[in-house]
Amino acid sequence: MIESSVVSRFFSGTTLNKLISGQTTQVYDLVLAQLDKTKIITNQDAVNAIYKDMSSSYRNEYFYKNILLNKILLGRHSIHTSVALRELPVAESILDFLIINGVGQAYEIKTGLDNLERLPNQLQSYYQAFSLVNVVTDASHLEGVTRLIQDLPVGLIELTQRQQLHMVRKPIPDATNLKAKAIFQILRKPEFETILLNHFGRLPDVGSFHYYDACLKMFEMLDVVTLQEEMLIALKKRNRITKYAGEFGQVPRALKEIVYFENYRLNEYHRLAEFLNTVI
């Protein structure tokens, strides 16, 4: 079993970007030193072995996000019609994972390494911007999560020991707690300006000091369900992965989440392939 802290540091954009740029990293050296070399020939063999070790001994947040990306975005939908976002600020919380496929499905991850103390407040935050919210967890937290969400429309998904996503209960759409301000704060300036122009045909004519508040005031005049729809359209445009869909399709499952959110360019995909095929 590989040391858990080293595995966590390995599956990151920082480490992978250094490796495909030809740099050596202490993290990779430490991981390689703990692998059974008789089964490792190329760097891709090593990556797969590290991921397999993680799947059985240290299912951290990266592992959960990678499963969600592979099983839901890539398995049920398509990168041409759906988009994933991670670590999205929503009200007073940070949403772990969001998949937009016509509707927006929010996913709060609670691994076996986490506690449930903050979950009620997190769910309250997410319902200010999204109508469909899920908790993804493992068997150790099923009872605790079920108790916390029993009176809520929250979906519950178990990541099983066989790496399957088991839907314990489906989320029920709930738009009663949507708040224009929470939606507004998720959007970037060009995004909320586009929405205001589409609905009002103009932007606030005020000084820069008061501009943000004036935009929010106009934003709050619109129907909140319409604003949610506009937000999802805007968020869907943030990802550029479809430009290199063919190259992304060749990325090993273990690295899909990293590469998806790093928004690699063509030369980086080529460098990744070269790194993975290199004999250690």
C-alpha positions in Angstrom: 0.0 0.0 0.0 1.3 3.4 -1.0 1.5 6.2 1.6 -1.8 8.1 1.4 -0.4 11.6 1.6 1.9 10.9 -1.4 -0.9 9.5 -3.5 -3.0 12.6 -2.8 -0.2 14.8 -4.0 0.4 12.7 -7.1 -3.1 13.1 -8.5 -3.0 16.9 -9.0 -2.6 19.2 -12.0 0.6 20.6 -10.5 2.3 17.2 -10.4 1.1 16.0 -13.8 2.0 19.2 -15.5 5.5 19.0 -14.2 5.9 15.4 -15.3 4.7 16.0 -18.9 7.0 19.0 -19.1 10.0 16.6 -18.5 10.6 17.7 -14.9 11.3 15.2 -12.1 9.1 15.5 -9.0 9.8 14.2 -5.5 6.2 13.0 -5.3 6.5 10.7 -8.3 9.8 9.4 -7.1 8.3 8.5 -3.7 5.4 6.8 -5.3 7.6 4.8 -7.7 9.7 3.6 -4.8 6.6 2.0 -3.2 5.4 0.2 -6.3 6.0 -3.4 -7.3 8.4 -2.8 -10.2 8.0 -6.3 -11.7 4.6 -5.2 -13.1 5.6 -1.7 -14.2 7.1 -1.0 -17.6 5.9 2.4 -18.7 4.7 5.5 -16.9 1.1 4.6 -17.8 1.6 1.3 -16.0 2.7 3.2 -12.9 -0.2 5.7 -13.1 -2.7 2.8 -13.3 -1.1 1.0 -10.4 -1.2 4.1 -8.2 -4.8 4.6 -9.0 -5.7 1.0 -8.3 -4.0 1.3 -4.9 -6.0 4.5 -4.2 -9.2 2.7 -5.1 -8.7 0.1 -2.4 -6.9 2.0 0.3 -7.4 5.7 0.1 -10.6 6.9 -1.7 -10.1 10.6 -1.3 -12.0 13.5 -2.9 -10.1 13.3 -6.2 -11.1 9.6 -6.5 -14.8 10.5 -6.0 -14.6 13.4 -8.5 -12.9 11.2 -11.0 -15.6 8.5 -10.6 -18.3 11.1 -11.1 -16.7 12.4 -14.2 -16.1 9.0 -15.7 -19.4 7.3 -14.7 -21.8 10.2 -15.2 -20.4 12.9 -17.5 -18.6 10.5 -19.8 -20.6 7.3 -19.1 -24.2 8.6 -19.3 -23.8 11.9 -21.1 -21.2 13.4 -23.5 -18.6 16.1 -23.3 -20.3 17.6 -26.4 -23.6 18.1 -24.6 -22.7 18.2 -20.9 -20.2 20.1 -18.8 -18.7 19.5 -15.3 -17.4 22.1 -12.9 -15.7 21.6 -9.6 -15.1 23.7 -6.4 -17.7 26.2 -7.3 -18.4 29.0 -4.7 -22.1 28.9 -3.8 -23.5 31.2 -1.1 -21.4 30.4 2.0 -20.0 27.0 0.7 -17.9 25.5 -2.0 -19.7 22.9 -4.2 -17.6 19.9 -4.9 -18.9 18.9 -8.3 -21.6 20.1 -10.7 -22.7 18.4 -13.9 -24.9 20.4 -16.4 -26.8 18.4 -18.9 -29.9 20.5 -19.6 -30.4 20.7 -15.8 -27.7 21.3 -13.2 -27.0 18.4 -10.8 -25.0 19.4 -7.7 -22.9 16.8 -5.9 -21.5 17.2 -2.4 -18.9 14.6 -1.7 -18.4 13.0 1.8 -15.7 10.5 1.6 -15.0 8.0 4.4 -12.2 10.4 5.4 -14.7 13.3 6.0 -17.1 14.1 8.8 -20.7 15.3 8.3 -20.6 18.4 10.6 -20.9 21.0 7.8 -23.3 19.1 5.6 -26.6 20.7 6.6 -25.2 24.2 6.0 -23.6 23.1 2.7 -26.9 21.7 1.4 -28.7 24.9 2.5 -26.2 26.9 0.4 -26.6 24.8 -2.7 -30.3 25.1 -2.8 -29.9 28.8 -3.2 -28.6 28.2 -6.7 -29.5 24.7 -7.8 -32.8 22.7 -7.7 -31.2 19.2 -7.8 -28.7 18.4 -5.0 -27.0 15.0 -4.2 -24.7 13.7 -1.5 -22.2 11.2 -2.7 -20.7 9.1 0.1 -19.6 5.5 1.1 -21.1 2.9 3.3 -19.6 4.3 6.5 -21.7 7.5 6.2 -24.9 6.1 4.7 -26.8 6.0 8.0 -25.6 9.4 9.1 -26.3 11.1 5.8 -29.7 9.4 5.6 -30.6 10.8 9.0 -29.5 14.3 8.1 -31.4 14.5 4.8 -34.6 12.5 5.7 -36.8 15.6 5.5 -35.0 17.1 2.5 -35.4 16.5 -1.3 -31.7 15.6 -1.5 -30.5 12.6 -3.5 -28.2 10.1 -2.0 -25.5 8.1 -3.9 -23.3 5.4 -2.5 -19.8 4.9 -4.0 -19.6 1.1 -3.5 -16.5 -0.9 -2.9 -16.7 -2.1 -6.5 -16.4 1.6 -7.6 -20.1 1.8 -8.7 -22.4 4.7 -8.1 -25.5 3.2 -6.4 -28.5 5.6 -6.3 -29.9 5.1 -2.9 -32.6 7.7 -3.5 -33.2 10.2 -6.3 -33.2 13.9 -5.8 -36.5 15.7 -6.0 -36.4 19.1 -7.9 -36.8 21.9 -5.4 -36.7 25.6 -6.6 -38.3 27.1 -3.5 -35.1 28.3 -1.9 -33.5 29.8 -5.0 -32.0 33.2 -4.4 -31.0 35.7 -7.2 -28.1 37.0 -5.2 -26.5 33.5 -4.8 -26.9 32.9 -8.5 -25.5 36.4 -9.3 -22.4 35.7 -7.1 -21.6 32.5 -9.0 -21.4 34.4 -12.4 -18.5 36.3 -13.7 -18.9 39.9 -14.8 -19.3 39.2 -18.6 -21.8 36.5 -17.7 -24.2 38.5 -15.6 -23.8 41.5 -18.0 -24.9 39.3 -20.9 -28.0 38.2 -18.9 -28.9 41.8 -18.0 -28.4 43.0 -21.6 -30.6 40.1 -22.8 -33.5 41.1 -20.5 -33.2 44.9 -20.1 -31.2 45.9 -23.2 -28.9 48.0 -21.1 -26.5 48.0 -18.2 -26.6 50.4 -15.2 -25.3 53.9 -15.9 -23.5 54.4 -12.6 -19.9 54.9 -11.5 -17.6 51.9 -11.0 -17.9 52.0 -7.2 -21.7 51.4 -7.4 -21.7 49.3 -10.6 -21.8 45.8 -9.0 -24.6 46.7 -6.6 -26.6 48.3 -9.4 -26.2 45.2 -11.5 -27.3 43.0 -8.6 -30.4 45.2 -8.1 -31.4 44.8 -11.7 -30.7 41.0 -11.5 -33.0 40.6 -8.5 -35.9 42.1 -10.6 -35.9 39.0 -12.8 -37.7 35.7 -12.2 -35.3 33.5 -10.1 -36.1 30.3 -12.1 -35.3 32.1 -15.3 -32.0 33.3 -13.7 -31.1 29.7 -12.8 -31.6 28.7 -16.4 -29.5 31.6 -17.6 -26.8 30.7 -15.1 -26.6 27.1 -16.3 -26.3 28.3 -19.9 -23.4 30.7 -18.9 -21.6 28.0 -16.9 -21.9 25.5 -19.7 -19.8 27.8 -21.9 -16.8 27.8 -19.5 -15.3 24.5 -20.6 -13.3 24.1 -23.8 -12.7 20.4 -23.7 -14.7 19.7 -26.9 -12.0 21.4 -29.0 -9.7 18.4 -28.3 -12.4 15.7 -27.8 -10.4 13.1 -29.7 -7.2 13.6 -27.6 -9.2 13.7 -24.4 -10.7 10.3 -25.3 -7.2 8.8 -25.2 -6.5 10.0 -21.6 -6.4 7.1 -19.1 -9.4 6.9 -16.8 -7.2 7.5 -13.8 -6.2 11.0 -15.1 -9.5 12.1 -16.7 -10.5 14.5 -13.9 -7.1 16.3 -13.9 -6.9 16.7 -17.6 -10.6 17.8 -18.0 -10.2 20.7 -15.6 -6.7 21.7 -16.7 -8.1 22.5 -20.2 -5.0 21.1 -22.0 -4.0 22.4 -25.4 -2.9 20.1 -28.3 0.8 20.2 -27.4 0.0 19.3 -23.8 -2.0 16.3 -24.9 1.0 15.2 -27.1 3.4 15.6 -24.1 1.0 13.6 -21.9 1.0 10.8 -24.4 4.7 10.8 -24.7 5.1 10.7 -20.9 2.7 7.8 -20.5 4.4 5.8 -23.2 7.9 6.3 -21.8 9.6 3.3 -20.4 10.6 3.8 -16.8 
